[in-house]
């Protein structure tokens, strides 16, 4: 029987398996599942992101491990998977945001920034000699249409959520968020719910050094990243 050997489906990003799967994309999703948990929640007041950082040694400087990135003054991103891949996508998103401001003299929408990142991720599933991005992003912000939260997957798929998580324990965290979520929550309540979800699903102890919290409110449309001492207050409460 002639044709492509079974191993080729496994190795080539441009070749579909007989049952319509791209194995390299699926392997990229497995890399995301090995990443530290991150989550986001939208509410009437805005949108909040909470990310857990895996600090594997006491010798690591916690500040050097970034999981939350500001794209524009009103858009923030967190990632799970290969953070080096995430930095590349963050750089592209930042450039796109600045291009939009220069071209149209207005702030970019959260949707347009999420779409540009997903377009780049999708391109990396179509050509030989490259690999998919081994990372998923949660892109959050507040624009003229209100609070928005999008998940960008390694395949380039883009989905809007009211609350969502990526990384390790995604299934358990999503179930917890689904059971507790309320659109009328405040930003403070949203952050506390994320912390509760982390405590329920993480084996490692939560410390102010290994948790990042950022939010954007409808009122200010400005990204706020909490310092360690404020993160510590949420962990203790």
Biotite code that builds the C-alpha atoms (Angstrom):
import biotite.structure as struc

atoms = struc.array([
    struc.Atom([0.000, 0.000, 0.000], chain_id="A", res_id=1, res_name="UNK", atom_name="CA", element="C"),
    struc.Atom([1.410, 3.334, -1.058], chain_id="A", res_id=2, res_name="UNK", atom_name="CA", element="C"),
    struc.Atom([1.026, 6.598, 0.760], chain_id="A", res_id=3, res_name="UNK", atom_name="CA", element="C"),
    struc.Atom([2.378, 8.426, 3.795], chain_id="A", res_id=4, res_name="UNK", atom_name="CA", element="C"),
    struc.Atom([3.745, 6.312, 6.628], chain_id="A", res_id=5, res_name="UNK", atom_name="CA", element="C"),
    struc.Atom([2.017, 6.589, 10.025], chain_id="A", res_id=6, res_name="UNK", atom_name="CA", element="C"),
    struc.Atom([5.099, 8.316, 11.436], chain_id="A", res_id=7, res_name="UNK", atom_name="CA", element="C"),
    struc.Atom([4.720, 11.170, 8.931], chain_id="A", res_id=8, res_name="UNK", atom_name="CA", element="C"),
    struc.Atom([1.370, 12.192, 10.421], chain_id="A", res_id=9, res_name="UNK", atom_name="CA", element="C"),
    struc.Atom([3.162, 12.489, 13.727], chain_id="A", res_id=10, res_name="UNK", atom_name="CA", element="C"),
    struc.Atom([6.041, 14.610, 12.499], chain_id="A", res_id=11, res_name="UNK", atom_name="CA", element="C"),
    struc.Atom([4.700, 16.864, 9.740], chain_id="A", res_id=12, res_name="UNK", atom_name="CA", element="C"),
    struc.Atom([2.579, 19.873, 10.642], chain_id="A", res_id=13, res_name="UNK", atom_name="CA", element="C"),
    struc.Atom([1.191, 20.088, 7.082], chain_id="A", res_id=14, res_name="UNK", atom_name="CA", element="C"),
    struc.Atom([-0.121, 16.506, 6.868], chain_id="A", res_id=15, res_name="UNK", atom_name="CA", element="C"),
    struc.Atom([-3.524, 15.466, 8.185], chain_id="A", res_id=16, res_name="UNK", atom_name="CA", element="C"),
    struc.Atom([-3.935, 11.983, 9.615], chain_id="A", res_id=17, res_name="UNK", atom_name="CA", element="C"),
    struc.Atom([-6.575, 9.754, 7.975], chain_id="A", res_id=18, res_name="UNK", atom_name="CA", element="C"),
    struc.Atom([-9.075, 10.724, 10.692], chain_id="A", res_id=19, res_name="UNK", atom_name="CA", element="C"),
    struc.Atom([-8.552, 14.456, 10.099], chain_id="A", res_id=20, res_name="UNK", atom_name="CA", element="C"),
    struc.Atom([-6.164, 15.321, 12.938], chain_id="A", res_id=21, res_name="UNK", atom_name="CA", element="C"),
    struc.Atom([-3.032, 17.461, 13.061], chain_id="A", res_id=22, res_name="UNK", atom_name="CA", element="C"),
    struc.Atom([-0.928, 15.725, 15.669], chain_id="A", res_id=23, res_name="UNK", atom_name="CA", element="C"),
    struc.Atom([1.578, 18.551, 16.101], chain_id="A", res_id=24, res_name="UNK", atom_name="CA", element="C"),
    struc.Atom([-1.248, 20.916, 17.045], chain_id="A", res_id=25, res_name="UNK", atom_name="CA", element="C"),
    struc.Atom([-2.558, 18.371, 19.532], chain_id="A", res_id=26, res_name="UNK", atom_name="CA", element="C"),
    struc.Atom([0.922, 18.005, 21.020], chain_id="A", res_id=27, res_name="UNK", atom_name="CA", element="C"),
    struc.Atom([1.097, 21.799, 21.371], chain_id="A", res_id=28, res_name="UNK", atom_name="CA", element="C"),
    struc.Atom([-2.140, 21.640, 23.380], chain_id="A", res_id=29, res_name="UNK", atom_name="CA", element="C"),
    struc.Atom([-0.500, 19.044, 25.632], chain_id="A", res_id=30, res_name="UNK", atom_name="CA", element="C"),
    struc.Atom([2.316, 21.542, 26.279], chain_id="A", res_id=31, res_name="UNK", atom_name="CA", element="C"),
    struc.Atom([-0.341, 24.024, 27.417], chain_id="A", res_id=32, res_name="UNK", atom_name="CA", element="C"),
    struc.Atom([-1.793, 21.465, 29.846], chain_id="A", res_id=33, res_name="UNK", atom_name="CA", element="C"),
    struc.Atom([1.630, 21.178, 31.485], chain_id="A", res_id=34, res_name="UNK", atom_name="CA", element="C"),
    struc.Atom([1.772, 24.922, 32.083], chain_id="A", res_id=35, res_name="UNK", atom_name="CA", element="C"),
    struc.Atom([0.829, 26.642, 35.321], chain_id="A", res_id=36, res_name="UNK", atom_name="CA", element="C"),
    struc.Atom([-2.834, 27.545, 35.762], chain_id="A", res_id=37, res_name="UNK", atom_name="CA", element="C"),
    struc.Atom([-4.136, 30.977, 34.742], chain_id="A", res_id=38, res_name="UNK", atom_name="CA", element="C"),
    struc.Atom([-7.701, 32.259, 34.646], chain_id="A", res_id=39, res_name="UNK", atom_name="CA", element="C"),
    struc.Atom([-9.814, 35.271, 33.820], chain_id="A", res_id=40, res_name="UNK", atom_name="CA", element="C"),
    struc.Atom([-13.275, 36.506, 34.800], chain_id="A", res_id=41, res_name="UNK", atom_name="CA", element="C"),
    struc.Atom([-15.466, 39.243, 33.330], chain_id="A", res_id=42, res_name="UNK", atom_name="CA", element="C"),
    struc.Atom([-18.066, 41.067, 35.403], chain_id="A", res_id=43, res_name="UNK", atom_name="CA", element="C"),
    struc.Atom([-20.148, 44.236, 35.374], chain_id="A", res_id=44, res_name="UNK", atom_name="CA", element="C"),
    struc.Atom([-17.169, 46.203, 36.750], chain_id="A", res_id=45, res_name="UNK", atom_name="CA", element="C"),
    struc.Atom([-14.473, 44.916, 34.402], chain_id="A", res_id=46, res_name="UNK", atom_name="CA", element="C"),
    struc.Atom([-12.220, 41.922, 33.866], chain_id="A", res_id=47, res_name="UNK", atom_name="CA", element="C"),
    struc.Atom([-9.620, 40.284, 36.132], chain_id="A", res_id=48, res_name="UNK", atom_name="CA", element="C"),
    struc.Atom([-6.731, 37.898, 35.409], chain_id="A", res_id=49, res_name="UNK", atom_name="CA", element="C"),
    struc.Atom([-5.049, 35.692, 38.012], chain_id="A", res_id=50, res_name="UNK", atom_name="CA", element="C"),
    struc.Atom([-2.043, 33.532, 37.135], chain_id="A", res_id=51, res_name="UNK", atom_name="CA", element="C"),
    struc.Atom([-0.065, 30.991, 39.135], chain_id="A", res_id=52, res_name="UNK", atom_name="CA", element="C"),
    struc.Atom([3.723, 30.833, 38.637], chain_id="A", res_id=53, res_name="UNK", atom_name="CA", element="C"),
    struc.Atom([5.639, 27.586, 39.141], chain_id="A", res_id=54, res_name="UNK", atom_name="CA", element="C"),
    struc.Atom([8.754, 28.506, 41.123], chain_id="A", res_id=55, res_name="UNK", atom_name="CA", element="C"),
    struc.Atom([10.810, 25.316, 41.112], chain_id="A", res_id=56, res_name="UNK", atom_name="CA", element="C"),
    struc.Atom([13.722, 26.516, 43.227], chain_id="A", res_id=57, res_name="UNK", atom_name="CA", element="C"),
    struc.Atom([14.407, 28.866, 46.132], chain_id="A", res_id=58, res_name="UNK", atom_name="CA", element="C"),
    struc.Atom([17.230, 30.299, 44.040], chain_id="A", res_id=59, res_name="UNK", atom_name="CA", element="C"),
    struc.Atom([14.850, 31.652, 41.385], chain_id="A", res_id=60, res_name="UNK", atom_name="CA", element="C"),
    struc.Atom([14.093, 35.375, 41.475], chain_id="A", res_id=61, res_name="UNK", atom_name="CA", element="C"),
    struc.Atom([10.239, 35.413, 41.416], chain_id="A", res_id=62, res_name="UNK", atom_name="CA", element="C"),
    struc.Atom([10.073, 38.779, 39.631], chain_id="A", res_id=63, res_name="UNK", atom_name="CA", element="C"),
    struc.Atom([11.904, 37.256, 36.631], chain_id="A", res_id=64, res_name="UNK", atom_name="CA", element="C"),
    struc.Atom([8.979, 34.895, 35.954], chain_id="A", res_id=65, res_name="UNK", atom_name="CA", element="C"),
    struc.Atom([6.292, 36.920, 34.201], chain_id="A", res_id=66, res_name="UNK", atom_name="CA", element="C"),
    struc.Atom([2.901, 35.398, 33.472], chain_id="A", res_id=67, res_name="UNK", atom_name="CA", element="C"),
    struc.Atom([0.833, 38.546, 32.893], chain_id="A", res_id=68, res_name="UNK", atom_name="CA", element="C"),
    struc.Atom([1.702, 41.058, 30.152], chain_id="A", res_id=69, res_name="UNK", atom_name="CA", element="C"),
    struc.Atom([0.244, 44.466, 29.356], chain_id="A", res_id=70, res_name="UNK", atom_name="CA", element="C"),
    struc.Atom([-0.514, 44.863, 25.640], chain_id="A", res_id=71, res_name="UNK", atom_name="CA", element="C"),
    struc.Atom([-2.081, 48.332, 25.761], chain_id="A", res_id=72, res_name="UNK", atom_name="CA", element="C"),
    struc.Atom([-3.317, 50.535, 28.570], chain_id="A", res_id=73, res_name="UNK", atom_name="CA", element="C"),
    struc.Atom([-6.675, 48.681, 28.495], chain_id="A", res_id=74, res_name="UNK", atom_name="CA", element="C"),
    struc.Atom([-5.625, 45.181, 27.343], chain_id="A", res_id=75, res_name="UNK", atom_name="CA", element="C"),
    struc.Atom([-3.739, 42.552, 29.345], chain_id="A", res_id=76, res_name="UNK", atom_name="CA", element="C"),
    struc.Atom([-2.703, 38.965, 28.550], chain_id="A", res_id=77, res_name="UNK", atom_name="CA", element="C"),
    struc.Atom([-1.763, 35.887, 30.546], chain_id="A", res_id=78, res_name="UNK", atom_name="CA", element="C"),
    struc.Atom([-0.405, 32.598, 29.197], chain_id="A", res_id=79, res_name="UNK", atom_name="CA", element="C"),
    struc.Atom([0.117, 28.921, 29.948], chain_id="A", res_id=80, res_name="UNK", atom_name="CA", element="C"),
    struc.Atom([2.563, 26.620, 28.200], chain_id="A", res_id=81, res_name="UNK", atom_name="CA", element="C"),
    struc.Atom([5.843, 27.754, 26.689], chain_id="A", res_id=82, res_name="UNK", atom_name="CA", element="C"),
    struc.Atom([6.180, 31.303, 27.992], chain_id="A", res_id=83, res_name="UNK", atom_name="CA", element="C"),
    struc.Atom([8.986, 32.010, 25.504], chain_id="A", res_id=84, res_name="UNK", atom_name="CA", element="C"),
    struc.Atom([6.396, 31.464, 22.759], chain_id="A", res_id=85, res_name="UNK", atom_name="CA", element="C"),
    struc.Atom([3.992, 33.745, 24.611], chain_id="A", res_id=86, res_name="UNK", atom_name="CA", element="C"),
    struc.Atom([6.545, 36.572, 24.639], chain_id="A", res_id=87, res_name="UNK", atom_name="CA", element="C"),
    struc.Atom([6.728, 36.438, 20.846], chain_id="A", res_id=88, res_name="UNK", atom_name="CA", element="C"),
    struc.Atom([2.943, 36.706, 20.558], chain_id="A", res_id=89, res_name="UNK", atom_name="CA", element="C"),
    struc.Atom([2.875, 39.506, 23.133], chain_id="A", res_id=90, res_name="UNK", atom_name="CA", element="C"),
    struc.Atom([5.448, 41.490, 21.139], chain_id="A", res_id=91, res_name="UNK", atom_name="CA", element="C"),
    struc.Atom([3.369, 41.111, 17.968], chain_id="A", res_id=92, res_name="UNK", atom_name="CA", element="C"),
    struc.Atom([0.176, 42.139, 19.793], chain_id="A", res_id=93, res_name="UNK", atom_name="CA", element="C"),
    struc.Atom([1.876, 45.225, 21.235], chain_id="A", res_id=94, res_name="UNK", atom_name="CA", element="C"),
    struc.Atom([3.070, 46.318, 17.791], chain_id="A", res_id=95, res_name="UNK", atom_name="CA", element="C"),
    struc.Atom([-0.412, 45.776, 16.339], chain_id="A", res_id=96, res_name="UNK", atom_name="CA", element="C"),
    struc.Atom([-1.929, 47.866, 19.140], chain_id="A", res_id=97, res_name="UNK", atom_name="CA", element="C"),
    struc.Atom([0.467, 50.744, 18.432], chain_id="A", res_id=98, res_name="UNK", atom_name="CA", element="C"),
    struc.Atom([-0.154, 50.501, 14.683], chain_id="A", res_id=99, res_name="UNK", atom_name="CA", element="C"),
    struc.Atom([-3.886, 50.801, 15.310], chain_id="A", res_id=100, res_name="UNK", atom_name="CA", element="C"),
    struc.Atom([-3.431, 53.885, 17.479], chain_id="A", res_id=101, res_name="UNK", atom_name="CA", element="C"),
    struc.Atom([-1.184, 55.570, 14.896], chain_id="A", res_id=102, res_name="UNK", atom_name="CA", element="C"),
    struc.Atom([-3.431, 54.681, 11.944], chain_id="A", res_id=103, res_name="UNK", atom_name="CA", element="C"),
    struc.Atom([-6.849, 55.393, 13.430], chain_id="A", res_id=104, res_name="UNK", atom_name="CA", element="C"),
    struc.Atom([-6.037, 57.692, 16.369], chain_id="A", res_id=105, res_name="UNK", atom_name="CA", element="C"),
    struc.Atom([-8.063, 55.508, 18.720], chain_id="A", res_id=106, res_name="UNK", atom_name="CA", element="C"),
    struc.Atom([-7.543, 52.625, 21.117], chain_id="A", res_id=107, res_name="UNK", atom_name="CA", element="C"),
    struc.Atom([-7.739, 49.157, 19.521], chain_id="A", res_id=108, res_name="UNK", atom_name="CA", element="C"),
    struc.Atom([-10.602, 46.860, 20.475], chain_id="A", res_id=109, res_name="UNK", atom_name="CA", element="C"),
    struc.Atom([-9.884, 43.741, 22.502], chain_id="A", res_id=110, res_name="UNK", atom_name="CA", element="C"),
    struc.Atom([-11.395, 41.698, 19.665], chain_id="A", res_id=111, res_name="UNK", atom_name="CA", element="C"),
    struc.Atom([-8.960, 43.047, 17.044], chain_id="A", res_id=112, res_name="UNK", atom_name="CA", element="C"),
    struc.Atom([-5.889, 42.345, 19.192], chain_id="A", res_id=113, res_name="UNK", atom_name="CA", element="C"),
    struc.Atom([-7.094, 38.832, 20.010], chain_id="A", res_id=114, res_name="UNK", atom_name="CA", element="C"),
    struc.Atom([-7.807, 38.189, 16.324], chain_id="A", res_id=115, res_name="UNK", atom_name="CA", element="C"),
    struc.Atom([-4.334, 39.336, 15.212], chain_id="A", res_id=116, res_name="UNK", atom_name="CA", element="C"),
    struc.Atom([-2.666, 37.010, 17.732], chain_id="A", res_id=117, res_name="UNK", atom_name="CA", element="C"),
    struc.Atom([-4.864, 34.100, 16.639], chain_id="A", res_id=118, res_name="UNK", atom_name="CA", element="C"),
    struc.Atom([-4.153, 34.816, 12.960], chain_id="A", res_id=119, res_name="UNK", atom_name="CA", element="C"),
    struc.Atom([-0.417, 34.474, 13.617], chain_id="A", res_id=120, res_name="UNK", atom_name="CA", element="C"),
    struc.Atom([-0.927, 31.268, 15.626], chain_id="A", res_id=121, res_name="UNK", atom_name="CA", element="C"),
    struc.Atom([-3.018, 29.814, 12.791], chain_id="A", res_id=122, res_name="UNK", atom_name="CA", element="C"),
    struc.Atom([-0.344, 30.589, 10.175], chain_id="A", res_id=123, res_name="UNK", atom_name="CA", element="C"),
    struc.Atom([2.098, 28.470, 12.183], chain_id="A", res_id=124, res_name="UNK", atom_name="CA", element="C"),
    struc.Atom([-0.101, 25.401, 11.604], chain_id="A", res_id=125, res_name="UNK", atom_name="CA", element="C"),
    struc.Atom([0.062, 25.580, 7.793], chain_id="A", res_id=126, res_name="UNK", atom_name="CA", element="C"),
    struc.Atom([3.702, 25.564, 6.714], chain_id="A", res_id=127, res_name="UNK", atom_name="CA", element="C"),
    struc.Atom([6.452, 22.955, 6.813], chain_id="A", res_id=128, res_name="UNK", atom_name="CA", element="C"),
    struc.Atom([9.656, 23.652, 8.712], chain_id="A", res_id=129, res_name="UNK", atom_name="CA", element="C"),
    struc.Atom([7.891, 25.444, 11.561], chain_id="A", res_id=130, res_name="UNK", atom_name="CA", element="C"),
    struc.Atom([5.956, 24.290, 14.624], chain_id="A", res_id=131, res_name="UNK", atom_name="CA", element="C"),
    struc.Atom([2.783, 25.541, 16.295], chain_id="A", res_id=132, res_name="UNK", atom_name="CA", element="C"),
    struc.Atom([3.032, 27.881, 19.260], chain_id="A", res_id=133, res_name="UNK", atom_name="CA", element="C"),
    struc.Atom([3.037, 25.725, 22.396], chain_id="A", res_id=134, res_name="UNK", atom_name="CA", element="C"),
    struc.Atom([1.019, 28.199, 24.393], chain_id="A", res_id=135, res_name="UNK", atom_name="CA", element="C"),
    struc.Atom([-2.552, 29.354, 25.012], chain_id="A", res_id=136, res_name="UNK", atom_name="CA", element="C"),
    struc.Atom([-3.406, 32.953, 25.847], chain_id="A", res_id=137, res_name="UNK", atom_name="CA", element="C"),
    struc.Atom([-6.156, 34.639, 27.797], chain_id="A", res_id=138, res_name="UNK", atom_name="CA", element="C"),
    struc.Atom([-6.604, 38.096, 26.273], chain_id="A", res_id=139, res_name="UNK", atom_name="CA", element="C"),
    struc.Atom([-8.631, 40.425, 28.479], chain_id="A", res_id=140, res_name="UNK", atom_name="CA", element="C"),
    struc.Atom([-9.573, 44.075, 28.448], chain_id="A", res_id=141, res_name="UNK", atom_name="CA", element="C"),
    struc.Atom([-12.275, 46.733, 28.399], chain_id="A", res_id=142, res_name="UNK", atom_name="CA", element="C"),
    struc.Atom([-13.220, 48.625, 25.243], chain_id="A", res_id=143, res_name="UNK", atom_name="CA", element="C"),
    struc.Atom([-16.285, 50.530, 23.999], chain_id="A", res_id=144, res_name="UNK", atom_name="CA", element="C"),
    struc.Atom([-18.287, 47.292, 24.017], chain_id="A", res_id=145, res_name="UNK", atom_name="CA", element="C"),
    struc.Atom([-17.455, 46.529, 27.651], chain_id="A", res_id=146, res_name="UNK", atom_name="CA", element="C"),
    struc.Atom([-15.337, 43.878, 29.384], chain_id="A", res_id=147, res_name="UNK", atom_name="CA", element="C"),
    struc.Atom([-14.022, 41.150, 27.080], chain_id="A", res_id=148, res_name="UNK", atom_name="CA", element="C"),
    struc.Atom([-12.167, 37.876, 27.597], chain_id="A", res_id=149, res_name="UNK", atom_name="CA", element="C"),
    struc.Atom([-10.823, 35.678, 24.776], chain_id="A", res_id=150, res_name="UNK", atom_name="CA", element="C"),
    struc.Atom([-8.913, 32.403, 24.741], chain_id="A", res_id=151, res_name="UNK", atom_name="CA", element="C"),
    struc.Atom([-6.389, 31.887, 21.928], chain_id="A", res_id=152, res_name="UNK", atom_name="CA", element="C"),
    struc.Atom([-5.433, 28.234, 21.370], chain_id="A", res_id=153, res_name="UNK", atom_name="CA", element="C"),
    struc.Atom([-2.337, 26.812, 19.582], chain_id="A", res_id=154, res_name="UNK", atom_name="CA", element="C"),
    struc.Atom([-4.531, 26.016, 16.567], chain_id="A", res_id=155, res_name="UNK", atom_name="CA", element="C"),
    struc.Atom([-5.398, 29.702, 16.209], chain_id="A", res_id=156, res_name="UNK", atom_name="CA", element="C"),
    struc.Atom([-8.961, 29.176, 17.429], chain_id="A", res_id=157, res_name="UNK", atom_name="CA", element="C"),
    struc.Atom([-10.410, 32.207, 19.221], chain_id="A", res_id=158, res_name="UNK", atom_name="CA", element="C"),
    struc.Atom([-13.286, 31.895, 21.684], chain_id="A", res_id=159, res_name="UNK", atom_name="CA", element="C"),
    struc.Atom([-14.944, 34.516, 23.883], chain_id="A", res_id=160, res_name="UNK", atom_name="CA", element="C"),
    struc.Atom([-15.721, 33.608, 27.508], chain_id="A", res_id=161, res_name="UNK", atom_name="CA", element="C"),
    struc.Atom([-17.358, 35.126, 30.545], chain_id="A", res_id=162, res_name="UNK", atom_name="CA", element="C"),
    struc.Atom([-14.895, 33.153, 32.699], chain_id="A", res_id=163, res_name="UNK", atom_name="CA", element="C"),
    struc.Atom([-12.180, 30.746, 31.583], chain_id="A", res_id=164, res_name="UNK", atom_name="CA", element="C"),
    struc.Atom([-8.929, 29.063, 32.576], chain_id="A", res_id=165, res_name="UNK", atom_name="CA", element="C"),
    struc.Atom([-5.900, 27.618, 30.781], chain_id="A", res_id=166, res_name="UNK", atom_name="CA", element="C"),
    struc.Atom([-3.065, 25.355, 31.844], chain_id="A", res_id=167, res_name="UNK", atom_name="CA", element="C"),
    struc.Atom([-2.977, 22.577, 34.422], chain_id="A", res_id=168, res_name="UNK", atom_name="CA", element="C"),
    struc.Atom([-6.243, 21.509, 36.080], chain_id="A", res_id=169, res_name="UNK", atom_name="CA", element="C"),
    struc.Atom([-8.287, 23.385, 33.467], chain_id="A", res_id=170, res_name="UNK", atom_name="CA", element="C"),
    struc.Atom([-11.246, 21.009, 33.738], chain_id="A", res_id=171, res_name="UNK", atom_name="CA", element="C"),
    struc.Atom([-11.477, 21.284, 37.537], chain_id="A", res_id=172, res_name="UNK", atom_name="CA", element="C"),
    struc.Atom([-11.004, 25.068, 37.526], chain_id="A", res_id=173, res_name="UNK", atom_name="CA", element="C"),
    struc.Atom([-13.617, 25.582, 34.792], chain_id="A", res_id=174, res_name="UNK", atom_name="CA", element="C"),
    struc.Atom([-16.126, 23.470, 36.721], chain_id="A", res_id=175, res_name="UNK", atom_name="CA", element="C"),
    struc.Atom([-15.512, 25.519, 39.870], chain_id="A", res_id=176, res_name="UNK", atom_name="CA", element="C"),
    struc.Atom([-15.840, 28.828, 38.013], chain_id="A", res_id=177, res_name="UNK", atom_name="CA", element="C"),
    struc.Atom([-19.026, 27.646, 36.323], chain_id="A", res_id=178, res_name="UNK", atom_name="CA", element="C"),
    struc.Atom([-20.599, 26.761, 39.669], chain_id="A", res_id=179, res_name="UNK", atom_name="CA", element="C"),
    struc.Atom([-19.695, 30.076, 41.333], chain_id="A", res_id=180, res_name="UNK", atom_name="CA", element="C"),
    struc.Atom([-19.750, 32.620, 38.496], chain_id="A", res_id=181, res_name="UNK", atom_name="CA", element="C"),
    struc.Atom([-22.108, 35.589, 38.652], chain_id="A", res_id=182, res_name="UNK", atom_name="CA", element="C"),
    struc.Atom([-22.120, 38.418, 36.091], chain_id="A", res_id=183, res_name="UNK", atom_name="CA", element="C"),
    struc.Atom([-22.961, 40.902, 38.858], chain_id="A", res_id=184, res_name="UNK", atom_name="CA", element="C"),
    struc.Atom([-19.709, 40.275, 40.756], chain_id="A", res_id=185, res_name="UNK", atom_name="CA", element="C"),
    struc.Atom([-17.361, 43.137, 41.496], chain_id="A", res_id=186, res_name="UNK", atom_name="CA", element="C"),
    struc.Atom([-13.684, 43.100, 40.499], chain_id="A", res_id=187, res_name="UNK", atom_name="CA", element="C"),
    struc.Atom([-12.842, 42.275, 44.111], chain_id="A", res_id=188, res_name="UNK", atom_name="CA", element="C"),
    struc.Atom([-15.233, 39.314, 44.084], chain_id="A", res_id=189, res_name="UNK", atom_name="CA", element="C"),
    struc.Atom([-13.820, 38.119, 40.755], chain_id="A", res_id=190, res_name="UNK", atom_name="CA", element="C"),
    struc.Atom([-10.273, 38.088, 42.113], chain_id="A", res_id=191, res_name="UNK", atom_name="CA", element="C"),
    struc.Atom([-11.373, 36.252, 45.249], chain_id="A", res_id=192, res_name="UNK", atom_name="CA", element="C"),
    struc.Atom([-13.167, 33.624, 43.157], chain_id="A", res_id=193, res_name="UNK", atom_name="CA", element="C"),
    struc.Atom([-10.003, 33.040, 41.113], chain_id="A", res_id=194, res_name="UNK", atom_name="CA", element="C"),
    struc.Atom([-7.958, 32.680, 44.294], chain_id="A", res_id=195, res_name="UNK", atom_name="CA", element="C"),
    struc.Atom([-10.498, 30.192, 45.661], chain_id="A", res_id=196, res_name="UNK", atom_name="CA", element="C"),
    struc.Atom([-10.293, 28.177, 42.436], chain_id="A", res_id=197, res_name="UNK", atom_name="CA", element="C"),
    struc.Atom([-6.495, 28.099, 42.667], chain_id="A", res_id=198, res_name="UNK", atom_name="CA", element="C"),
    struc.Atom([-6.596, 26.974, 46.301], chain_id="A", res_id=199, res_name="UNK", atom_name="CA", element="C"),
    struc.Atom([-9.036, 24.183, 45.398], chain_id="A", res_id=200, res_name="UNK", atom_name="CA", element="C"),
    struc.Atom([-6.916, 22.840, 42.529], chain_id="A", res_id=201, res_name="UNK", atom_name="CA", element="C"),
    struc.Atom([-3.248, 23.617, 43.294], chain_id="A", res_id=202, res_name="UNK", atom_name="CA", element="C"),
    struc.Atom([-1.095, 21.262, 45.316], chain_id="A", res_id=203, res_name="UNK", atom_name="CA", element="C"),
    struc.Atom([1.602, 23.897, 45.811], chain_id="A", res_id=204, res_name="UNK", atom_name="CA", element="C"),
    struc.Atom([1.078, 26.523, 48.498], chain_id="A", res_id=205, res_name="UNK", atom_name="CA", element="C"),
    struc.Atom([-0.052, 29.898, 47.203], chain_id="A", res_id=206, res_name="UNK", atom_name="CA", element="C"),
    struc.Atom([2.345, 32.700, 48.120], chain_id="A", res_id=207, res_name="UNK", atom_name="CA", element="C"),
    struc.Atom([2.396, 36.333, 47.110], chain_id="A", res_id=208, res_name="UNK", atom_name="CA", element="C"),
    struc.Atom([5.567, 35.582, 45.131], chain_id="A", res_id=209, res_name="UNK", atom_name="CA", element="C"),
    struc.Atom([3.973, 32.932, 42.913], chain_id="A", res_id=210, res_name="UNK", atom_name="CA", element="C"),
    struc.Atom([0.625, 34.579, 42.081], chain_id="A", res_id=211, res_name="UNK", atom_name="CA", element="C"),
    struc.Atom([0.068, 37.484, 39.680], chain_id="A", res_id=212, res_name="UNK", atom_name="CA", element="C"),
    struc.Atom([-3.132, 39.541, 39.629], chain_id="A", res_id=213, res_name="UNK", atom_name="CA", element="C"),
    struc.Atom([-4.140, 42.185, 37.095], chain_id="A", res_id=214, res_name="UNK", atom_name="CA", element="C"),
    struc.Atom([-7.452, 43.796, 36.234], chain_id="A", res_id=215, res_name="UNK", atom_name="CA", element="C"),
    struc.Atom([-9.060, 46.435, 34.015], chain_id="A", res_id=216, res_name="UNK", atom_name="CA", element="C"),
    struc.Atom([-12.173, 48.312, 35.164], chain_id="A", res_id=217, res_name="UNK", atom_name="CA", element="C"),
    struc.Atom([-14.994, 49.679, 33.024], chain_id="A", res_id=218, res_name="UNK", atom_name="CA", element="C"),
    struc.Atom([-14.677, 53.037, 34.759], chain_id="A", res_id=219, res_name="UNK", atom_name="CA", element="C"),
    struc.Atom([-10.972, 53.679, 34.166], chain_id="A", res_id=220, res_name="UNK", atom_name="CA", element="C"),
    struc.Atom([-10.166, 51.373, 31.219], chain_id="A", res_id=221, res_name="UNK", atom_name="CA", element="C"),
    struc.Atom([-6.683, 51.150, 32.674], chain_id="A", res_id=222, res_name="UNK", atom_name="CA", element="C"),
    struc.Atom([-4.708, 48.006, 33.452], chain_id="A", res_id=223, res_name="UNK", atom_name="CA", element="C"),
    struc.Atom([-3.718, 47.625, 37.114], chain_id="A", res_id=224, res_name="UNK", atom_name="CA", element="C"),
    struc.Atom([-1.159, 45.032, 38.236], chain_id="A", res_id=225, res_name="UNK", atom_name="CA", element="C"),
    struc.Atom([-1.232, 44.416, 41.979], chain_id="A", res_id=226, res_name="UNK", atom_name="CA", element="C"),
    struc.Atom([2.059, 44.530, 43.928], chain_id="A", res_id=227, res_name="UNK", atom_name="CA", element="C"),
    struc.Atom([3.067, 41.518, 46.029], chain_id="A", res_id=228, res_name="UNK", atom_name="CA", element="C"),
    struc.Atom([1.778, 42.983, 49.300], chain_id="A", res_id=229, res_name="UNK", atom_name="CA", element="C"),
    struc.Atom([-1.738, 43.418, 47.857], chain_id="A", res_id=230, res_name="UNK", atom_name="CA", element="C"),
    struc.Atom([-1.636, 39.896, 46.381], chain_id="A", res_id=231, res_name="UNK", atom_name="CA", element="C"),
    struc.Atom([-0.730, 38.671, 49.861], chain_id="A", res_id=232, res_name="UNK", atom_name="CA", element="C"),
    struc.Atom([-3.849, 40.333, 51.326], chain_id="A", res_id=233, res_name="UNK", atom_name="CA", element="C"),
    struc.Atom([-6.078, 38.403, 48.915], chain_id="A", res_id=234, res_name="UNK", atom_name="CA", element="C"),
    struc.Atom([-4.333, 35.141, 49.757], chain_id="A", res_id=235, res_name="UNK", atom_name="CA", element="C"),
    struc.Atom([-4.850, 35.682, 53.489], chain_id="A", res_id=236, res_name="UNK", atom_name="CA", element="C"),
    struc.Atom([-8.487, 36.773, 53.285], chain_id="A", res_id=237, res_name="UNK", atom_name="CA", element="C"),
])
